[in-house]
Amino acid sequence: MRKIKLIWDFRGPASAKTAEHHEIHLKEYITTEKVPLNITGFEIQSEMHAIAFMVVTDENMIAVRDVLKPHRGEVYEG
């Protein structure tokens, strides 16, 4: 089954802290909604850009996307 990485972009001097904090909320959502995959994280892209991400199955992608409104997504190769 294909996996999709949903990505939230954060920009500015506080982007790393914001992305790190956003991941906490993604983990809470996974627990509350019993999402089948439990893959989340945050990555610092540059001094002014960081991302938080969550990996979902193809079949869950639309439901999660509509609720959490990620900025973008890509196929997960992990």
MOCOR-V359953 format. One record per backbone hydrogen bond with DSSP energy under -0.5 kcal/mol. NH is the residue of the N-H (numbers start at 1). CO is the residue of the C=O. If there is no record, write none. Layout:
nh=NH co=CO
nh=NH co=CO
This chain:
nh=4 co=56
nh=5 co=74
nh=6 co=4
nh=6 co=54
nh=7 co=72
nh=8 co=52
nh=10 co=50
nh=12 co=48
nh=15 co=12
nh=18 co=14
nh=19 co=15
nh=20 co=16
nh=21 co=17
nh=22 co=18
nh=23 co=19
nh=24 co=20
nh=24 co=21
nh=25 co=21
nh=26 co=22
nh=27 co=23
nh=28 co=24
nh=29 co=25
nh=30 co=26
nh=31 co=27
nh=32 co=28
nh=33 co=29
nh=34 co=30
nh=35 co=30
nh=39 co=55
nh=40 co=38
nh=41 co=53
nh=43 co=51
nh=45 co=43
nh=45 co=49
nh=46 co=49
nh=49 co=46
nh=50 co=10
nh=51 co=43
nh=52 co=8
nh=53 co=41
nh=54 co=6
nh=55 co=39
nh=56 co=4
nh=58 co=2
nh=60 co=57
nh=61 co=57
nh=61 co=58
nh=62 co=58
nh=64 co=60
nh=65 co=61
nh=66 co=62
nh=67 co=63
nh=68 co=64
nh=69 co=65
nh=71 co=7
nh=72 co=7
nh=74 co=5
nh=76 co=3
